[in-house]
Amino acid sequence: MGGSLMEIQRLEMILIDILSPALLETLYMTFVSTFAGFLLAIIPGVLLAVWDKGGLSENKSLYAVLDFFVNIVRSFPFIILIIVLMPLTRIITGTSIGTTATIVPLTLGIAPYLAKMIEGALKEVDKSIIEAAKSYGASNAQIIFKVMFVESLPSLINATTLTLIVVVGFSAMAGTVGGGGLGDVAIRYGYERFQSDVMILTVIVLLVLVQVIQILGNLAYKITKK
């Protein structure tokens, strides 16, 4: 009886004192960096879509240069990107460790992925809809933001859902270099202190978080698809 009570108390301690703050840190890093990354990705994503073959302002040379740059940044392993960006992170946040500091490499690391996803979503828009907008005298800017973005909203929601899940994984990876969140808990308690119960619960929380994001993303997709 006493052993069971101690196990329950330890479980409560892990969930309330360790995992709850770490989950909030992970959510903070995930949503802030995804939002900031999306803002950074809009312009290159749009330019890739309009400069590509058959785009509104086709320009093969500019497309090749921008696409090359985006792919170069995208090819960096995230752990290496964190280390490379440490000086910039210190300038922006005043430190290179912690949840707020981790947002900088997360944002810059995810922006190229989002740019390519935005490009893909915009290029999926039916050409006949774009031609119809042109026939009514719509400018390129109007076509992009009032037609293409509206028509591609379900695809953009899918892209955002996928990005959030990727960022959850990246944020967990950032725990290896003091990034905070659930990844940091897994390293400090599960790996360094051999507390397997903390490790298992951390993995369960991460799995549940990913599933919740996916379910909400699917729901948003169905709503916008109607």
WOHUWO-V248037 format. One record per pair of residues at least 4 apart in sequence whose ideal C-beta (glycine too) atoms are under 8 Angstrom apart, sorted by sequence separation. I is the first residue (numbers start at 1). J is the second residue. D is the distance in whole Angstrom. If there is no record, write none. Layout:
{{I;J;D} {I;J;D}}
This chain:
{{1;5;7} {2;6;6} {3;7;6} {4;8;6} {5;9;6} {6;10;6} {7;11;6} {8;12;6} {9;13;6} {10;14;6} {11;15;6} {12;16;6} {13;17;5} {14;18;5} {15;19;5} {16;20;6} {17;21;8} {18;22;6} {19;23;6} {20;24;7} {21;25;6} {22;26;6} {23;27;6} {24;28;6} {25;29;6} {26;30;6} {27;31;6} {28;32;6} {29;33;6} {30;34;6} {31;35;6} {32;36;6} {33;37;6} {34;38;6} {35;39;7} {36;40;7} {37;41;6} {38;42;7} {40;44;8} {41;45;5} {42;46;6} {43;47;6} {44;48;6} {45;49;7} {46;50;6} {47;51;6} {48;52;6} {51;55;6} {54;58;7} {59;63;6} {60;64;6} {61;65;7} {62;66;6} {63;67;6} {64;68;6} {65;69;7} {66;70;6} {67;71;6} {68;72;6} {69;73;7} {70;74;6} {71;75;6} {72;76;8} {76;80;6} {77;81;7} {78;82;7} {79;83;7} {80;84;6} {81;85;6} {82;86;7} {85;89;5} {86;90;6} {87;91;7} {88;92;6} {89;93;6} {90;94;7} {97;101;6} {98;102;7} {99;103;7} {102;106;6} {103;107;6} {104;108;7} {105;109;5} {106;110;6} {107;111;6} {109;113;8} {110;114;6} {111;115;6} {112;116;7} {113;117;6} {114;118;6} {115;119;6} {116;120;6} {117;121;6} {118;122;6} {119;123;6} {120;124;7} {125;129;6} {126;130;7} {127;131;6} {128;132;6} {129;133;7} {130;134;7} {131;135;6} {132;136;7} {134;138;6} {138;142;4} {139;143;7} {140;144;6} {141;145;6} {142;146;5} {143;147;5} {144;148;5} {145;149;5} {146;150;6} {147;151;6} {148;152;6} {149;153;7} {152;156;6} {153;157;6} {154;158;7} {155;159;6} {156;160;6} {157;161;6} {158;162;6} {159;163;6} {160;164;6} {161;165;7} {162;166;6} {163;167;6} {164;168;7} {165;169;7} {166;170;6} {167;171;6} {168;172;7} {169;173;6} {170;174;6} {171;175;8} {175;179;5} {179;183;6} {180;184;5} {181;185;7} {182;186;6} {183;187;6} {184;188;6} {185;189;6} {186;190;5} {187;191;5} {188;192;6} {189;193;5} {190;194;8} {195;199;7} {196;200;6} {197;201;6} {198;202;6} {199;203;7} {200;204;6} {201;205;6} {202;206;6} {203;207;6} {204;208;6} {205;209;6} {206;210;6} {207;211;6} {208;212;6} {209;213;6} {210;214;6} {211;215;6} {212;216;6} {213;217;6} {214;218;6} {215;219;6} {216;220;6} {217;221;6} {218;222;6} {219;223;6} {220;224;6} {221;225;6} {222;226;7} {13;18;7} {14;19;6} {15;20;6} {50;55;4} {53;58;6} {58;63;8} {76;81;5} {90;95;6} {93;98;8} {95;100;8} {96;101;6} {125;130;6} {133;138;4} {138;143;5} {142;147;7} {143;148;6} {144;149;7} {174;179;3} {175;180;7} {179;184;6} {185;190;7} {186;191;7} {187;192;6} {188;193;7} {190;195;6} {193;198;8} {49;55;6} {50;56;4} {51;57;6} {52;58;7} {89;95;8} {90;96;5} {95;101;5} {173;179;8} {174;180;8} {175;181;6} {178;184;7} {189;195;5} {190;196;7} {50;57;5} {51;58;7} {53;60;7} {89;96;5} {93;100;5} {149;156;7} {174;181;7} {175;182;7} {176;183;7} {50;58;8} {51;59;5} {55;63;8} {76;84;7} {93;101;5} {138;146;7} {171;179;7} {175;183;2} {190;198;5} {191;199;7} {51;60;8} {133;142;7} {134;143;7} {138;147;7} {172;181;7} {174;183;6} {175;184;4} {189;198;4} {190;199;3} {53;63;8} {86;96;4} {93;103;8} {133;143;5} {171;181;5} {172;182;6} {173;183;6} {174;184;8} {175;185;7} {189;199;7} {51;62;5} {52;63;5} {90;101;8} {93;104;6} {171;182;8} {172;183;3} {175;186;6} {176;187;6} {51;63;4} {89;101;5} {92;104;6} {171;183;6} {175;187;5} {186;198;8} {190;202;6} {130;143;6} {133;146;8} {185;198;7} {186;199;6} {189;202;8} {133;147;5} {172;186;7} {47;62;7} {48;63;7} {51;66;7} {89;104;4} {47;63;8} {88;104;7} {89;105;7} {186;202;5} {130;147;6} {185;202;5} {186;203;7} {48;66;6} {129;147;6} {130;148;7} {47;66;6} {48;67;6} {85;104;6} {82;102;8} {85;105;5} {182;202;5} {44;66;6} {48;70;7} {122;144;8} {125;147;7} {129;151;6} {82;105;5} {85;108;6} {125;148;5} {182;205;6} {81;105;5} {182;206;6} {126;151;7} {44;70;6} {122;148;5} {125;151;5} {78;105;7} {81;108;7} {122;149;7} {125;152;5} {81;109;5} {124;152;6} {122;152;5} {78;109;5} {121;152;4} {124;155;6} {76;109;7} {121;155;4} {172;206;6} {73;108;8} {120;155;7} {121;156;5} {73;109;8} {73;111;8} {74;112;4} {118;156;7} {121;159;6} {168;206;7} {73;112;4} {74;113;6} {117;156;8} {120;159;8} {71;112;7} {118;159;7} {168;209;6} {70;112;5} {74;116;7} {117;159;4} {168;210;6} {70;115;5} {114;159;7} {117;162;7} {165;210;5} {168;213;7} {70;116;6} {117;163;7} {165;213;6} {114;163;6} {164;213;5} {165;214;7} {113;163;6} {161;213;6} {110;163;6} {113;166;7} {161;214;6} {164;217;7} {161;216;8} {162;217;8} {110;166;7} {161;217;3} {110;167;6} {160;217;7} {161;218;8} {158;217;7} {161;220;8} {110;170;7} {157;217;6} {161;221;8} {106;167;6} {109;170;6} {157;220;5} {158;221;6} {106;170;6} {157;221;5} {106;171;6} {36;103;7} {40;107;7} {44;111;8} {48;115;6} {52;119;7} {154;221;5} {157;224;6} {40;108;8} {44;112;8} {48;116;7} {55;123;8} {106;174;7} {33;102;8} {37;106;7} {45;114;7} {49;118;7} {102;171;7} {105;174;7} {29;99;5} {33;103;5} {37;107;5} {41;111;5} {45;115;4} {48;118;8} {49;119;5} {154;224;5} {28;99;6} {32;103;5} {36;107;4} {37;108;8} {40;111;4} {41;112;7} {44;115;4} {45;116;7} {48;119;4} {52;123;7} {153;224;5} {154;225;5} {37;109;8} {41;113;8} {45;117;7} {46;118;7} {102;174;5} {29;102;6} {33;106;4} {37;110;4} {41;114;4} {45;118;3} {46;119;8} {49;122;4} {54;127;8} {25;99;5} {29;103;6} {33;107;5} {37;111;4} {40;114;8} {41;115;4} {45;119;5} {49;123;5} {56;130;8} {34;110;7} {37;113;8} {38;114;6} {41;117;8} {42;118;7} {46;122;7} {29;106;6} {33;110;6} {37;114;5} {41;118;6} {45;122;7} {102;179;4} {101;179;8} {102;180;7} {102;181;8} {97;177;7} {98;178;7} {99;179;7} {97;178;4} {98;179;7} {99;180;4} {97;179;7} {98;180;6} {99;181;6} {57;140;6} {97;180;8} {56;140;5} {56;143;6} {56;144;7} {50;140;7} {78;170;5} {82;174;6} {50;144;7} {79;173;6} {83;177;7} {78;173;6} {82;177;6} {78;174;8} {79;176;7} {82;179;7} {46;144;6} {79;177;7} {49;148;7} {38;160;7} {38;163;8} {34;160;7} {37;163;7} {34;163;6} {34;164;6} {37;167;8} {31;164;8} {34;167;5} {30;164;6} {33;167;6} {30;167;5} {29;167;7} {30;168;5} {33;171;8} {30;171;6} {26;168;7} {29;171;5} {26;171;5} {29;174;8} {26;172;7} {29;179;7} {29;180;7} {29;181;6} {25;180;5} {26;181;4} {25;181;4} {26;182;5} {25;182;8} {26;183;8} {22;180;7} {23;181;8} {22;181;6} {23;182;6} {25;184;8} {22;182;5} {22;184;7} {19;182;7} {22;185;4} {19;185;7} {18;185;6} {18;189;7} {19;198;8} {18;198;7} {22;202;8} {19;201;6} {23;205;6} {27;209;8} {14;197;7} {19;202;7} {26;209;7} {14;198;6} {11;197;8} {15;201;7} {19;205;6} {23;209;7} {10;197;8} {14;201;6}}
